[in-house]
Amino acid sequence: MIRTRPAAYTFCPCGSGKKYKFCCRKFPRRGPVSFSEAHRLLSALPSPPVVASFLTEAYEKDMGLVMATVVRAVPDGGFLAVEALVDRLLLGVKDVNFRMAASPADIKCILADIEMITFMEGYAGRVAKEATFAPDGTLDLSSEDWEKIYEDSSGDVGDVTMKAIPLDYEEVRGFVLGAIDFARSYGQEPHAEWKFASPAFEPDRSYSTNFEYGQEGKPLYIQGPNDDPGKILASLERALREKADPLTPFEAPKFILSLPGSAH
């Protein structure tokens, strides 16, 4: 993951017209709401109303990782932004985060902060379409490969940022739940903290989605900094063998190693 920030005295990316130092730089990137408190707020009856929902534009651009954000007006006042980092290629929900916003202006700060993040795993999904994998399914990318990926992406998907695109809540909800079901079909469960965020996406209600998952419908694992690749690949291979035609030679799952960047 790469995070970029504007210079202190440049205009804030939220569009307020103020300098970044005196606007969104003061807004906390995580919290100040705990996961248990967020779950309590989201579980209130009736459900807190949705006031906005977004996907980062990666969902349109063959990118592996997409940030889904749902903002709900909570009973205690203010707005709760629920962020789910979604791997559409295999793993489903990889991470979740909650942030409280006191006003619509604070919501703009949250979105501006999301747009300062680049997930290099997302770029790897593009490379995989043209890459030659080893017979065991691996593709090990060197630092030189990553420099080329980053250069080639400039002016196309944006060299460091992804815009948060407002979409209908049911569309965002369907994207997230569809990714989870795709992941489960290959033996992958969502991040442990998904249980706190799930009420924001109403998983017990039916959904529909037109989004595609995997790469051309097949799972592709791209290793992230906090992953347990041995565990992930073992469960993926078991699921693939269960689905395989016994009369057809088994095709090893594809996966990409050696990602740069820090932890999610």
C-alpha positions in Angstrom: 0.0 0.0 0.0 1.3 3.5 -0.9 -0.2 6.6 0.8 0.5 10.0 -0.6 -0.4 13.3 1.1 -0.6 16.8 -0.4 1.8 19.5 0.7 0.5 21.4 3.8 -0.3 24.6 1.9 -1.7 23.2 -1.3 -5.5 23.1 -1.7 -7.2 20.3 0.1 -8.3 17.4 -2.2 -11.8 17.4 -0.6 -12.6 20.5 -2.7 -13.3 22.8 0.2 -11.0 25.5 -1.2 -9.0 25.6 2.0 -5.4 24.7 2.4 -4.8 21.0 3.3 -3.1 21.9 6.7 -6.3 23.7 7.8 -8.8 21.2 6.4 -8.6 17.4 6.1 -5.1 17.0 7.5 -6.7 17.5 10.9 -9.2 14.7 10.4 -8.2 11.3 12.0 -7.6 8.5 9.5 -8.7 5.8 11.8 -11.4 6.0 14.5 -12.2 7.5 16.9 -14.9 4.8 17.0 -14.1 1.3 18.2 -15.2 -1.8 16.3 -17.5 -2.8 19.1 -19.1 0.6 19.2 -19.5 0.7 15.5 -21.2 -2.6 15.5 -23.6 -1.4 18.3 -24.5 1.7 16.2 -25.0 -0.4 13.0 -27.1 -3.0 14.8 -29.6 -0.4 16.1 -33.2 -1.0 15.0 -34.4 0.4 12.7 -31.2 0.2 10.7 -29.4 3.6 10.4 -30.2 5.1 7.0 -27.7 5.2 4.2 -26.7 8.7 3.2 -23.9 7.8 0.7 -22.1 4.9 -0.8 -19.0 4.7 -2.9 -16.6 2.4 -4.7 -13.1 3.4 -5.7 -12.8 3.6 -9.5 -10.7 0.5 -9.5 -13.9 -1.4 -9.9 -14.1 -0.1 -13.5 -10.5 -0.7 -14.4 -9.5 -4.3 -14.1 -7.9 -3.7 -10.7 -7.8 -6.3 -8.0 -8.5 -4.2 -4.9 -11.5 -1.9 -4.5 -12.4 0.2 -1.4 -16.2 0.1 -0.7 -17.6 2.7 1.6 -21.0 3.0 3.0 -22.0 6.0 5.2 -24.9 5.8 7.6 -26.6 8.4 9.8 -26.3 6.8 13.3 -28.7 7.3 16.2 -26.2 9.0 18.4 -25.8 11.8 15.9 -23.3 12.2 13.1 -22.3 9.8 10.4 -20.5 6.4 10.5 -18.4 5.6 7.5 -17.8 1.8 7.0 -14.9 1.0 4.7 -14.4 -2.5 3.3 -11.2 -3.3 1.3 -12.4 -5.9 -1.3 -10.2 -8.3 -3.2 -12.4 -9.1 -6.2 -9.9 -11.7 -7.6 -10.0 -14.2 -4.7 -10.1 -13.2 -1.1 -13.2 -11.1 -0.8 -13.1 -8.6 2.2 -9.5 -8.2 3.3 -9.8 -5.4 5.8 -12.4 -3.1 7.4 -12.3 0.3 9.1 -14.7 2.7 10.7 -14.6 6.4 11.0 -17.1 8.9 12.5 -17.9 12.1 10.7 -19.7 14.9 12.5 -20.8 16.6 9.3 -21.0 16.2 5.5 -17.7 18.1 5.3 -16.1 15.4 7.4 -17.4 12.8 4.9 -15.6 14.6 2.2 -12.4 14.3 4.2 -12.8 10.6 4.6 -13.2 10.2 0.8 -10.2 12.5 0.1 -8.1 10.3 2.4 -9.2 7.1 0.6 -8.2 8.7 -2.7 -4.7 9.2 -1.4 -4.1 5.4 -1.3 -2.8 3.1 -4.0 -2.9 -0.7 -3.4 -0.1 -2.2 -5.5 -1.9 -5.6 -5.4 -4.5 -4.0 -7.7 -1.9 -3.2 -10.3 -0.7 -6.7 -10.3 -4.0 -7.9 -11.5 -3.5 -6.0 -14.7 0.0 -7.5 -15.2 -1.3 -11.0 -14.8 -3.4 -10.8 -18.0 -0.3 -10.7 -20.1 2.2 -12.5 -17.9 3.6 -16.0 -18.3 3.2 -18.0 -15.2 5.5 -20.9 -14.1 4.2 -24.5 -14.4 3.4 -24.5 -10.7 1.2 -21.4 -11.1 3.6 -18.8 -9.7 4.6 -15.4 -11.0 7.4 -13.8 -9.0 7.7 -10.1 -9.7 11.0 -8.4 -9.2 11.5 -4.7 -8.1 12.2 -3.9 -11.7 8.9 -5.4 -12.7 7.1 -3.2 -10.2 8.8 -0.1 -11.4 7.6 -0.9 -14.9 4.0 -1.5 -13.6 4.0 1.8 -11.9 5.4 3.7 -14.9 2.9 2.0 -17.3 0.0 2.8 -15.0 0.6 6.5 -15.1 -2.0 8.5 -17.0 -4.1 5.4 -17.3 -5.3 4.2 -13.9 -3.6 7.2 -12.2 -0.1 7.0 -10.8 -1.0 7.2 -7.1 -4.7 7.7 -6.5 -8.2 6.2 -7.2 -11.3 8.4 -7.1 -14.2 7.4 -4.9 -17.2 7.1 -7.2 -20.7 7.6 -5.7 -23.0 4.6 -6.6 -26.4 3.4 -5.5 -26.2 1.6 -2.2 -27.6 -1.7 -3.6 -24.9 -1.7 -6.3 -22.1 -1.2 -3.7 -23.7 -3.8 -1.4 -24.0 -6.3 -4.2 -20.4 -5.8 -5.2 -19.2 -6.5 -1.6 -21.5 -9.5 -1.0 -20.8 -11.0 -4.4 -17.0 -10.8 -3.7 -17.5 -12.6 -0.4 -19.6 -15.4 -2.0 -17.0 -15.8 -4.8 -14.2 -16.0 -2.2 -16.2 -18.6 -0.1 -16.7 -20.7 -3.2 -12.8 -21.1 -3.2 -12.4 -21.7 0.5 -11.7 -18.1 1.6 -13.5 -16.4 4.5 -13.7 -12.6 4.9 -11.5 -10.8 7.3 -12.3 -11.6 11.0 -13.4 -8.1 11.6 -16.0 -8.3 8.9 -18.5 -9.4 11.6 -18.4 -5.9 13.0 -18.9 -4.2 9.6 -21.4 -6.6 8.1 -24.6 -4.9 9.4 -23.8 -1.9 7.2 -24.1 -4.2 4.1 -27.1 -6.3 5.3 -25.7 -9.7 4.3 -28.9 -11.6 5.4 -30.9 -9.9 2.7 -30.8 -11.1 -0.9 -28.7 -9.2 -3.3 -27.9 -9.0 -7.0 -24.7 -8.0 -8.8 -23.5 -7.6 -12.3 -19.8 -7.4 -11.3 -17.3 -9.9 -12.4 -15.0 -11.6 -10.0 -11.7 -13.4 -10.4 -9.8 -13.0 -13.7 -12.0 -14.1 -16.5 -14.0 -16.0 -13.9 -11.0 -17.8 -12.4 -9.4 -17.1 -9.0 -6.1 -15.3 -8.9 -4.2 -14.9 -5.7 -2.0 -11.8 -5.3 0.0 -11.9 -2.1 -0.5 -9.0 0.3 1.9 -8.0 3.1 -0.2 -9.4 5.9 -1.3 -12.6 4.2 -0.6 -16.2 5.1 0.0 -17.5 1.6 0.5 -21.1 2.6 -2.9 -21.3 4.2 -4.6 -19.4 1.4 -3.1 -21.5 -1.3 -3.8 -24.7 0.5 -7.5 -23.9 0.9 -7.7 -22.6 -2.7 -6.2 -25.8 -4.1 -8.6 -28.0 -2.0 -11.5 -26.0 -3.4 -10.2 -26.3 -7.0 -9.7 -30.0 -6.7 -13.3 -30.4 -5.4 -14.6 -28.5 -8.4 -12.3 -30.2 -11.0 -13.4 -32.8 -13.5 -11.6 -36.0 -12.5 -11.0 -36.8 -16.2 -9.2 -33.5 -16.8 -5.6 -32.8 -15.7 -5.6 -30.6 -12.6 -4.6 -26.9 -13.3 -2.6 -25.4 -10.5 -4.0 -22.1 -9.1 -2.3 -18.9 -10.2 -0.7 -16.6 -7.7 1.7 -13.6 -7.7 4.4 -13.1 -5.2 6.9 -10.4 -4.1 4.6 -7.3 -3.6 6.2 -4.1 -2.4 4.7 -1.8 0.2 3.7 -1.7 3.8 0.9 -3.6 5.7 -2.7 -2.7 5.0 
